[in-house]
Amino acid sequence: MKKFSKTSPQWGAAQPDLRAWYETPLGNAVLDTVAAKFDDILPGIFGYQGVQVGQIAPGRELLASAGLHRRLVIDSFAQESNSHISADVEHLPISSDCVNLVFYPHALEFCESPHAALREADRILTADGHLLVMGFNPYSAFGVRGMFGRSVPWSGKNYGRARVQDWLSVLGFRIVATETVFLRPPVNRVGLLRKTRHLEKMQKLLGFAGGVYLIHARKQSVPMTLSRQQWLKPRGRLVTGAFAQRSGRTAANRDSDSNDPT
């Protein structure tokens, strides 16, 4: 029996197909659900600028409800997607420590190195900056659909929330909130999507089975705990060179004074 396999396109190559999918009835329904959640999350985020990496919906400003002065969108095809900057998710042309909010829609699913993409977010975020990660939940009907998908968006590599949260914890992020949304089946038929809207009312009961996960993490400017080695480190070693030299001269002066016959 031949083993089933699929090949995921690179992040940049996947962007046009992602945009096309989000124009379908199913894609629009997912965006409506995510936008409603963002209306709850984003008003509590303030700062000078935010960056969305991946233009999945040129006609929507998904970060509009955040308290930001400027919002930038980065995409692999900026002119075609009505974005501000053309770049790759693993090499963002942004200075370090200058962004208050980063949004990654399906970024990890099409990255050759999701760890590199998360490190880039960590690099450009300011201290206490916010990161929003969005992707398909592998433990849902969307995940099952993705197991047999050969085209975008189903051809991406879906990671579970727990795995992504572990990666973020290693980088020093604090998980603020995480949930899955969109309990309707992944079907591209308007009528069926409307008939199954009542499933969204079961969010509290079946929240773990939503087709799309959202992770809200925050960069920590100061580690929450110190390691045992840091606690046990001798305090005397913290003396600076200049202070040590000065202390040495003072000790020498004291010795000379004690040897002075007068």
N, C-alpha and C positions, 0 to 999 in steps of 0.2 A: 504493500500500500504506500503510495507516494505521500510524503509528509507535506502538509499545507504550510506555506510560508508566504510572507508578504514583505515588500520593501517600502519603507517610508521615505518620502521625498525630503529633501533638506528644507529647513525653515523658510528660506527665501523663495524657493520654488513652490512651496505650498500656499503662499499667501493669496495669489489670485484665485485659486480653487476654493480656499476658505471663504473669501468674499462672495464668490458665486453661490456657495452653499448657504450662506446666511441670508441670501435673497430669496431662498425657497420658503414655502409655508412653514416647514419644520424649523428652519433656521430663524425665521422671524419670530416664531413662538418662543424659542429659546431666548432670543435677545430680549423680548418683552419681559420674560421672567427674571432674567439677570438684571435688567435695567431697574425693575421694581426693587430688587434687593439692594442695588447700589444706592437707590434713593434713601434707604435706611442707613447705609454704612458711610457714604461719602460726606454728608453734611458735617460730620465730626472730624474731618481731616482738613487741616489748614496749612498754608505755606505759600511760597512764591510760585513754584512750578511743579507740574506733574507730567509724566511721560507714559504714553500707551505704546507698547512695543508690538506692532501687528495691527494693521487697519482692517478689521473684520467687517466693519459697517460704516462706509464713508458717509452715509446720510445721517448718522447718529453721533452725538457727542456723549459717549458713555461716562465720561468723567465730569460732566457739566455740573452736577450737584455738589462737587467738592469745593471747599473754600480756597481755591487756588487763583493766583493772579494770571498764570499762563499755563496752557495745556498744549503739549507737543505730541505728535503722533509720528512714530518711526515705522517705516515699512521697507521692504526690499525694492518696491517699485513706487517711489513717492509720487511721481507725476501722474501715474495711472490711477493711484488710489486716493488722491486728494490728501496726501500726507505732507508733513513738513520736512522730513529728513529721510534719505535713503541710506540704509545700513543693515548690518546683520546683528541678530540678537546676541551673539557671542562676542561681538566687538562693537560696542556702542560708542559713537563719537561724542561723548559727553564727559565733561570734567568730573572728577571725583567729588563726592560730598556736596552736591549742589541740587539734588532733586528731592522733593518732599514726598512724592507718591510715584510708584511704578506699578503699572498694570500689565500683566502677562496673560493675554488670552491665547490658549493653546500653544504657548511658546515651547514648553518642555516636551510636548508630544512629538515635535518635528525637529528637535535639536539633536545634533550628533553627540553633544555633551551637555545634558541638562545641568550638570554641576557648574559648567563654565557660564551658562546663562544666569544661574542664580548668583554666582560670584560677581557678574557684571552688575546685577541689580544691587547687590550689597555695596559695590564700589561707588556707584553714582548716588546712592541714597545718603541723605544727611543723617546725623545722629538722631535717633528716634523717628526716622522716616518710615513710611508705610509701603508695604508690598501686597498687591492683590494678585493671586494666581488662579486662573480659571482653566478647567480641562474636563474631559469626559471621564466619568466615574467607571472604572473597569468592572465594578461589582453592581452592575445595573443592566437594564435592557440595552442601553447605549453601549456598554462594554461588550455584551454578547454580539451586538450588531458589528462592532468594531473587530471582533475576532475573525470575521470572514470578509471584511472590507478591503478592497484593493485600491480604492480611490479616496481622495480627500473628502471629508475629514476622517473617514473611518480607517484610513491607512496609517494613522499615527500610532505611536507607542504610548498606550495609556498607563499612567502610574497611579497607584492608590494614594489616597490622602495621607495615610500614615507614613508612607515612604517619603513623600514630598516634605512632610513635616519634620521627619528625621533629618533630611538634608538641610532644611532651614535652621534647625536647632544646632547643627554642627557649625553653621556660619554665625551663630549667636543671635538669631532672631527669636523673638517671643511670639507665640501663636496667640493672636487676639481672639479670633473666632474661625470656625470652619463648619461648613454644612454642605449638603447636596440639595439641589433643586431640580425641578421639572420631572414629575412623576409620570407624565404621559409617555406612551410608547414612541419610538423613533420612526414614525411613519410620515410620509410627505403628502398627506391628503388633508385638505382643509376641513372637510366635513368630519372626518374621524378625530382630528385634533380638537375640534369644537365639542364633539360629543364626549370626549374624555377629559374635559377641563375640570370636572368634579373631582378627579383624582388628586388635584393639587390641594384639596381640602384635607387630605390625609397626610399632610406634611409632617405633623408631629408624630404620627404613628409609623410612617414609612420614610422618614427623612433620610435614612442611611441609603435608600435605594434610588435617590434622584439621579438622573442621567448626567448632570453637570455638577462638578464640585467647585466650591469657592473657598479659598483660604486667604484669610486676612492676617498678615504677620507684620511685626514691627521690629525694626532694627534697634538693638539695645546699645546705648552709648557707653554704659558701664556694666560689666558682667555682674550678674545677680549674686554669684558666690565666688569665693576665692578657693583655689586648690589647697590641699593640705600642705604641699611643699611651700606655697606662698606664705601660709600662716606660720610655718616653722622656720622660715628663713631668718637668720640672725639679723637683728636690727642694726648691729654695728657695721654691716657691709653696705648700708645705705649712705654712709658718709661720703660726700663728694671729695674729689681730689684736692680742690682748693682748700676746703675746710680741713682736710687731713694734714696738708702741709702747714697750715696755720697752727693747728693743734700741736704738730711736731715742733714748730719753732717755740711755742709757748712752753712746752715741756722742757726743751733745751734751755730756755731762759731760767726756768725754775731751778734746774740743776746747777747752772752757773751761779745763781744767786746763793744757793745753799753752800757752794764751795768758796764763796767770797769771805775772806777772814774778817772784813769789816762788818 
